[in-house]
């Protein structure tokens, strides 16, 4: 199960704190809807805090890529922070780091946004 909490970082960055599994299922769809809502509100700086994510599969990778593209089309940028273990390995193995900026922490992702 994937839990999503939205947090605000000053001045205009939204952090979606993710906890659990980014795998096939309704919860990943909720992440997609959350990004849709942010873009609809004109939010252009988004960070996925994945420090609490324990597992990611192709569905999770797809959601990350689609979300990044959606934010980019709106004139913004999506960054991923805090990936460790299996999640970091999968992101690197699938070359996501060549498309989306990966950062060790939310603070590092927010720097120079």
Secondary structure, DSSP 8 states (H G I E B T S, - for coil): -EEEEEEEETTTEEEEEEEEEE-SSHHHHHHHHHHHHHHHTT--EEEEEEEEEEEE-HHHHHHHHHHHHHHHHTT-EEEEE---HHHHHHHHHTTGGGTS-EESSHHHHHTT-
